[in-house]
């Protein structure tokens, strides 16, 4: 059995933010969400999140994202070190007999296979404790780990407490531990704060546990902690490198990967092509054969097969197969586009249902509307959906056409096979197979200029 404790109590003053550090975003998830995800494959029996600053905010955020995860929240009223934090879980794990995995809520890049390796070695060797370590090119600021030839830990010394000779050791403590809980629980109440910071260090338990083994992480970037905005940017760069490599290996073409960003929550099928300066966010799915970009943003949307999206923004919307979007199209607020449509230059759709093979080629706003099959929306057509108090719906039937510069004042229904004359303002329903003309008769006044006063 495995229990996971996540240290998430700190404010993170160097972030210069009122938001708790662990709730800052990286690649579509908060830092602490990444930590929870890294332990998911271990199927822990207990998941404890130790909170302090902004604890209610952290709890609300995590419960909203993981309502059925059985998260337990432990309050650390004073932040007196890692040992003090784990002391707070003693009442929660009184009857627990398995292993406790300790993770940091501000270390988001740990990969699941790294934790799986740590846990496997811990169990195979029957260790009282197993700690994750890394050999850093520049270990300044990290606690040093001193081992024998079998990787058994002899001592862990915090950076601030190291002698100059000890600082020459580049093996550092990553702050990730797996403990035999029953052995650790006997020691925790007796920790002392005999150090410059007067804090209770979890690393001090090494002196009273045996055996304790170190396991080196393959890529030291995994243990990168986030303490300021520069660290957050560096972690984002690493994350983007990894995720884009995974998608290219899975058959996705990324043209100029350095200019593209992809959230972890995005799903891409083989033979998708992502052009430069394109950004994929949230729960987005892009199916095979689609070409996205250049210069596009897709967020929380589903894109079907063989769709092209050029210089456009799409959020919270669905695009069916064989549809062309853009350039300079904005789809938002649950726009649902059926198969074989053309949504073109400078068109905005909001909360609109668009039927198959419908064209909205340019310079139009279609909001709160349902359009049928093979509709053609002329340039400059607008659905006037807001009366100053409420939004109203427009329905346009199959094969209906609107002329340029038409305004459809909702609520109104245009039937099937309707033609709206250019420049019309439609305020009443139009039956099937009709021509609607709603404009003033043209008046021409001859010799107008000659009748005007001359300068």
C-alpha positions, 0 to 999 in steps of 0.5 A: 500500500502507498500513501502520497503526501504533497507539500503545498503549504508555502506562499512562494513570496518570490513569485510576487503573487497573492496566488498560492505558488502551487496554483500557478499554471504550467502547460494547462495544469497548476503545479500541484496538479502536475504533482498529483498526475505524476503519482497517478499510476502508483494508485495510492491508497491515500492522497494527502495534500498539506496546505497552509497559505491560501489553503482554502483556495488550494483545496477548492481548486483541487476538489473542482479538478479531482472531485472523486479522487478522495483527496485529504487536506492537512493544515500546516498552520506554521511552516517550520520545515519539511519534517514539521509538515510530515508531522502533521499527517501523523494523526491521519495515518495512525493505522496505515502500514504501507509506504509513504511517498513525499512529494513537493507541490512546486516540483511539477516536472517529475515523470511517472516512470521516475516515481515508479522506478523509485518505488520499485527499488524501495520495495525490492531492496526493503529500504526503510527510506529511498530518496530521489537524487540528481547530479547537478552541474550547479548544485548551489542551493540544494542539500547534498547527499553523501553515499557509499559505493552501493548508493546507501545514504550516509548523510544529507546536509542542507546547502546552508549547513554545508562546509566548503568541502561538502559543497564540492559534492554535486549529488543533491537531494531532490526532496522526493522520498519514499518511507516505510511509514511505520519506521518513520512514524516512530522518529517524526515526534523526536525531530529537533530544529538544530540548524540555522533556520530553526526548522524541522528537516525531514532529511534528519530522519536519515540518521535513524533509519536503516537502510536508506538508499539514493536513486538518481533521476535520469534527467535532472531537469525533472526535479526543478523546483519553482520559486520564481517566475524565471523558474516557471518560464524555464520549466515551461521550456522543458515541458514544451520540449518533452511534449513536442518530442512525444507528439512528433514521435507519434506522427504529428508534424510540427513546423518550427516547433520552437514557435508552437506551444501545446498543453498537456491536455491536448490530443492530436491524431497522426498526420496532423500538421501544426504550422508556426505560431500556433498555440493549442490549449485546454481540452482540445482534440485535433483529428487526422489530416487537419492542418492548423495555422500558421498563427492560430489559437485553439482552446477547449475545442474539437477539430475533425478530420481534414480541417484547415484553420488559418490565422484564426482563434477557436475556443469552446467550439466543434468543427466537423471534417472537411471544413475550412476556417479563416483567415481571421475567423473567431469561433467562440461560445460553443460554435458548432460547425458541421461537415464541409463548411467554409467559414472565412475572412473576418467572420465571428460566430458565437453560440451558433449551430451551422449545418453541412456545406454552409458558407459564411465567407467574409465580414459577418457576425452570426451569434445565437443562431441555428443555420441549416444545410447549404446556407450562404451568408453574404458579406456583411450579414449580421444577426442582431441578437441583443436588444439591450436586455436579453439575447435572442435566437435566429433560425435560418433554414436550408439553402437560404441566402442572405445578400450583402449587408443584411441585418437579421434582427432576432428573434426571427426565423427564415424558412427554407429556400429564402433569399434576403435582398442585399441591404435588408433589415429583417425583423419578421419571420420569412416563410419558405421559398420567399424573397425578402426585401426590407429597405427604402426605395432608392431616390435619385436627385438629379443635379444635386451638386449644382443646386448647392451653394458654391464657395 
